[in-house]
């Protein structure tokens, strides 16, 4: 069975989104630890909030492209294995937004 380029693109976008989330968490922890040792950390916090918003915007674009490509691939599937691969790719792209939405709702 050949792996289609659309499935690979959707999977790459999903992993890219998770990589952005991981980097955002690491940078956030570093920012919190360094801001705790400074007296005037408010300008740095403002820049960090802007950076988080920009990362979420990039994450949105990457995951929307990946989800759309994965959905198109799901419509083209013929076998059960292809359907499962497309569902995994869709899950990789949708799960970060489920987590962000749940976290926003809980906070």
C-alpha positions in Angstrom: 0.0 0.0 0.0 1.3 3.4 -0.9 1.3 6.3 1.5 -0.4 9.3 0.0 1.2 12.7 0.1 -2.0 14.2 1.6 -1.9 11.8 4.6 1.8 12.6 5.1 1.1 16.4 4.9 -1.7 16.1 7.4 0.4 14.0 9.8 3.3 16.5 9.5 1.0 19.4 10.3 -0.3 17.5 13.3 3.2 16.8 14.6 4.2 20.4 13.9 1.3 21.7 16.0 2.4 19.4 18.9 6.0 20.6 18.5 4.8 24.3 18.7 2.8 23.4 21.9 5.9 21.7 23.4 8.1 24.7 22.6 5.5 27.1 24.0 5.4 25.1 27.3 9.2 25.1 27.6 9.5 28.8 26.8 6.7 29.5 29.3 8.5 27.7 32.1 11.8 29.4 31.3 10.0 32.8 31.3 8.3 32.1 34.6 11.5 31.0 36.3 13.5 34.1 35.0 10.7 36.5 35.8 10.5 35.3 39.4 14.1 36.5 39.8 13.5 40.0 38.4 12.0 43.1 40.0 10.4 44.7 36.9 9.2 41.8 34.8 5.9 43.3 33.4 7.3 44.4 30.0 8.7 40.9 29.5 5.4 39.4 30.5 3.6 41.6 27.9 5.9 40.4 25.2 5.4 36.8 26.3 1.6 37.1 26.0 2.0 38.6 22.5 4.3 35.6 21.6 1.7 33.2 23.0 -1.0 34.8 20.8 1.2 34.6 17.7 2.1 31.0 18.4 -1.6 30.1 18.8 -2.4 31.9 15.5 0.4 29.8 13.7 -0.9 26.7 15.5 -4.4 27.4 14.2 -3.3 27.9 10.6 -1.1 24.7 10.7 -3.9 22.6 12.3 -6.6 23.9 10.0 -4.5 23.1 6.9 -3.7 19.6 8.3 -7.3 18.9 9.3 -8.7 20.0 5.9 -6.1 17.8 4.1 -6.8 14.9 6.4 -10.6 15.3 5.8 -10.1 15.3 2.1 -7.9 12.2 2.5 -10.7 10.6 4.6 -13.1 11.0 1.7 -10.7 9.3 -0.7 -10.1 6.2 1.5 -11.0 2.8 0.2 -9.8 0.4 2.9 -10.2 0.3 6.6 -6.5 0.8 7.2 -6.6 4.0 5.1 -9.6 5.2 7.1 -7.8 4.6 10.4 -4.7 6.5 9.2 -6.8 9.4 8.1 -8.6 9.4 11.4 -5.3 9.4 13.3 -4.1 12.4 11.2 -7.3 14.3 11.9 -7.0 13.4 15.6 -3.5 14.8 15.7 -4.7 18.1 14.2 -7.9 18.5 16.3 -6.7 17.4 19.7 -4.6 20.5 20.5 -7.7 22.6 20.0 -9.7 20.3 22.2 -7.1 20.7 24.9 -6.9 24.5 24.5 -10.7 24.8 24.6 -11.0 22.6 27.6 -8.2 24.5 29.4 -9.9 27.8 28.6 -13.3 26.5 29.8 -11.7 25.3 33.1 -9.9 28.5 33.8 
